[in-house]
Amino acid sequence: MKTRAVAALVGTALLVSSCGGTTKGDAAPQQSSAPAATANPNAPLKQGLKIAFLPKQVNNPYFTIADGGGANAGKEFGAEVKEVGPSDANASSQVSYINTLMQQRQDAIVISANDPNAVVPALKQAMSAGIKVVSYDSDSGQDGRHLFVNQASAEDLGRTEAQLIAEQIGGKGKIAILSATPNATNQNTWIDFIKDELKKYPDMELVKVAYGNDDDQKSFTETQGLLRSYPDLKGIISPTTVGIAAAARYLSNSPYKGRVKLTGLGTPNQLRKFVKDGTIDGFELWNPGDLGYLAAYAAAALASGQITGAEGEKFKAGKLGEYTVGAKGEVLLGKPTVFTKDNIDDFNF
């Protein structure tokens, strides 16, 4: 998968949500308000870097795959990579882990923020201590990191999800959104673009945004609640892999199967049976393994002095090729891929 476009999504991925609380590795770069040192693009990647990945939750399949990609990258450039994090996705649940990682003198922290603001004070302390901070999947406040490795353009994801549901329901009818947590920055940004894109479809009405908190059972229950409250609902968009899987499970065993269209973000292996049985017509995603892989290389480039997080800087990310730092310290993995009955068996992750 040499490109930033995730059209080549091979390998691994899962539930866009949060991760629970165990320990597995290290990782982190950042976009800080403090002036950075001068970049040396020819500097070699340092050996023995300590990089800690801090997902929203550990034991979440999506982050297991993403952080596994980071661990694979670390093996390539000789880093010690681990994953640590909470078992819940509460706004402040990551703060104590940041403090511990700072005490452990990690070279970099790679974080998917449960809340964009709650983690910033602790991340700023880590940055002041010389630790590079990279956010991935869900951004922190900009002054709390050096870089944000974004899975795909937020606008691309939001607008294409609206377009998918519009195509599936013929551009008419009531729809709902089943999101993760109310404070998840990535979810909320995508939803803003979904809402804006829906302005192009005057015969479609967004009746509710529900929150499953990236919990399988709550997402299942919220799906039930949506259909009880809106029995004439035509479609559901779930921009979280936990949510879309739970919604698919409910729909597949209900009278709404095939009548209520479901789309959003998921993985082929997770949703293959629901695509084949007609519960889902099509959904999309990037490759989470590539996301973690890119985040690890970005963290290493920061910690090695190749880049500082300034716009226009370039760095190489192993098999994925060269990337350029964009505005506000954003590095974009690439465009999402749509999975349907016609192509889903071409992918195994």
N, C-alpha and C positions, 0 to 999 in steps of 0.2 A: 504494500500500500504506500506507494511512494508519494502520493499527493496529499495536499491539505484538503482536497475535496473528499468527502467521505463516501463518494460513490463506490469506492473500492472496499468498503466495510468488510474486512475479513477477520475472523478470529474471535472477538470476545465482546460482551456487553451485557448490561442488565439494569434493572430498576433504577430510574432516575429519581432519587429521593434522598435518603439519609443513610448513615451507617452507624453501627452500634459500638460498644466499648471493649475492645481488646487491644493487643499490641501486635504489630507485624512489621513495621518498617519506618523509613524516614524520607522527607522531601520538602523543598520550598524555595521559590523566588518571590519578589515583591515590586510594587510601584510606589515609591515613598515620596513624601513631601520634602524630605531632606535631600540636599544635593548629593549626587552619586559620584563615585570616582570616575576617572576617565576610562572609557572602554578600550580594550585592546583585543580586536577581533582575531588576532593571530595567536592569542594566548592558548596554550593547550588546556584541555579539561583537567582539573586537579584529580589526582588519585586519592581514594579513601575518603571522599566526601561523605558526610552524614546527612541524609535527607529524610525527613519525616513527612509522611502523608497523613493529613488530619481530615478525614471525610466527615460528612454530616452525621453519619452513623456507621459503625462497623457492623459486620455481619449482614450488610445490605448487598445483595448480589451485584447490583450495578457498580458499587464502589469496590467490591472485591475484584471485579474485572478491571476497572479503571486503575486501581492501585497496583494490581498485578502487572499492568502495562508499565507502570512506573518502576516496579521492581525489575522487570526485564530490561528496561533501559539502563538501570543502575548496574546490572551485570555487565553491560556492554562497555561502560566507561569506568568501571571499578569503584562504584560507590556502595556504601552501606545504606540500604533503603528499608524503612520499616513503616508500618501503618499503625496508628493509634487513634483512639477516638471514643466518643460516648455511644451508649446503646440507645439513646433517645435523641430526638432532633429539636430539643428546646433551644431557645434563642441563646442562652448563656452557657449551654452545656459544654462548649468547646474551650472556654476560657481557661479552666484549670489545666487542660492538656497543653495549651500554649505556654503557660507558665512553667510547667514541668519540662517541656522541650527546650525552653530557654535555659533552664538550670542545667540541662544535659549538654548544652553548648552544641546543638545541632548547627550544621552549616546552612541548612535551608529548611523551611516549612512550606509544604504544599497543602493548601486548605480549601475545602468547599464549604463556604460559610452558611451556617443555618440562619444567621441574621446579619445583614450587612454592617450594622453599627455596633452590635454587642461585642464583637471580637476585636474591634479596632484598637482600643486602648492597650490590650495585651499584645497585639501584633506590633504596635508602634514601639513598645518596650523591647520586643524581640529585635526589631530592626535597629533600634538604638544600640543594642548589644552586638550588632554586626551580623545578625542572621538574615539571610535573604528570604523573602516571603513571596510565594507565588499562589495566587488563588486560581482555582480551576472549577469548572462546572457551575458554581454559584459564587459570584464575586463578593468580596468584602468592600468596605468603603475604600476609595482610591488611596487615601493617605495611610492605609493599613497594609499595603503590599507594594511590591515593585512591578509585578506583571500580573495580568489576568489572562489565563489560557482559556479561551472561549471555545466551546464545542462546535458552534456554528453561529452564524450571524443571528442575533436575537430576532431581527426583522425577518430573515428568511424563515426561521422556525415558526414564528407566530403567523405570518401571512400564509405560509404553505399549509399549516394546519387548518386555518379557516377555509382555504381553497379546497382542501381535501373533503371536508365535511359538506361544503356547498355542492361539490360535484356529486357526492354520495346521496344527498337528499334532494337533488334537483333544484337547489337554490331557494327552497321554500320550507318554512316550518320553524318550530321552536327548537332551540338547542340549549344545552347546558355545558358547563366546564367543570370537570372534576380535577382539582389541583392538589398540590401537596400541602405545605403549610402556608398560612396567610402571609408570613414574612419572608418566604423564599424569594431571593432577588431574581433568580433566573425565571421561575414560574411567573412572577408578577410582570416581568418585562415582556415575556412571550404573550401573556394575556393582554397586555396593553396593545400589542401589535395585532393580536387576534381581533380585538374589539375594533380597532381602526380598519382592518381589512373587511370586517363584516358590514361596514358602511356601504360597501359596494353591492350588498345584497339586501335590498329594501324589503324583500319578502321573507327574510330570516330574522328571528328574534332570539336574542340571548336572554333567557329567563332567569338564570342563576349561575353563580360561581360557588361550587361546594368544595369543601376541604377534607380530604381523607387523611391528612397529616402523614402521608407516606407510610401508612399502616394498612396492611392488607385487609383486616377485618373492618376497620372503620371505613375504608374506601368501598368495600363491598356494601356496607350498610348505607353509606351515602348514595350509592347508585340506586339501591332499593328506594330510598327516600325521594330521590329525584323523580322516579317513575310513578311513585304514589302521588306526589304533589302535582306532577305534570303528565297525566296519562296519555296526552297527545304529543308528547315529546318525540321529535324526529331524529335527534342526533346528540351525541356526547363527544366532546373533545377532552382527552385526559393527557396533558403534557407531562406525565410522570409515569415511569414504567411500573411502579407499584400500583398506581391508580388504574391504568389501562388493563392490567392483568386481572385485577379484582373485578372491574366492571365487566370484562369479557366473561369471566367465570359466572357472574350473576346472569348476564344476558343469555348465555349459551344454554341455560337451564330454565328459561322463562318464556312466556308467550311473546315477549318482545324481541326474541331472536330474529334477526333479519329485518324486523320492522323498525327498530331503533338502531341507527348506524353509529358505529364507534370508531374513532380514530384518535391519534395522539402519538406519543413517543413510547416505543417498546423495542424489544429485540426479536429477531426471527425465531430463535429456539424457544423463547418464552411464549410467543403468540402463534406459532405455526399451526397448531391444531385449531385455533379459533379462526384463522384465515381459511383453512381447508373446510371447516364445517359451516362456513357462511356467517359466523358471528361478526367478523371484521372483514371489510372489503380492502382496506389498505391503511397503513400506518407508516411512520418514518422514524429515523434515528441516525445518529452518527456512531462511530466506533468508540466505545468507552475505553477499550484497551489502548487505542491510539491516543486518546485524550490524556491518559495518565502517562503514557510514554513521552508525549510531547512536553507535558508539564515537568517531568523529571529532567529532560534535556534543558528546558528553559531555566530550571533551578540551578543546574550544574553550570550553565553558561554564565549566570549571574554570580554564582559563588566562585567561579574561576576568573572573573573579570573580563570575560569576552564581551559582555553587554552590561549596561547599567539600568535598562528599562526605558531608555529614551526612544522617542519615536524615530523610526528610520533605521535603527540598528538591526543587524542581521546575525543569525546564528544557525548552525546546522543541528538537525535533530535526527541523527542516525538514518534509518531506512525511510523516514518521512521526508527527507530532503531539507532544503533551506527555508527558513521563515523570517519574516520581517516584523519588527515591533510596530504596531500601529498607534493611533491616537490614544491617549490615556493609558498607555502601557498594555494595550490589548494585543494578544496574539491569537489569530483565528485558525482553528483546525481545518475547517472546510464546510462544504454544503452537505445537508442531510440527504439520505436516500429514502425513497418511498418503496415499501415492500408490499407486494400483492401476491395473489395466487400464482401469477405468471412467473415471478422471479424468486420467491421466498426460499425455494429449495437450492438456490445458488449460494446461499449464505449459511454459515454454521457458527453462530455465536449467540 
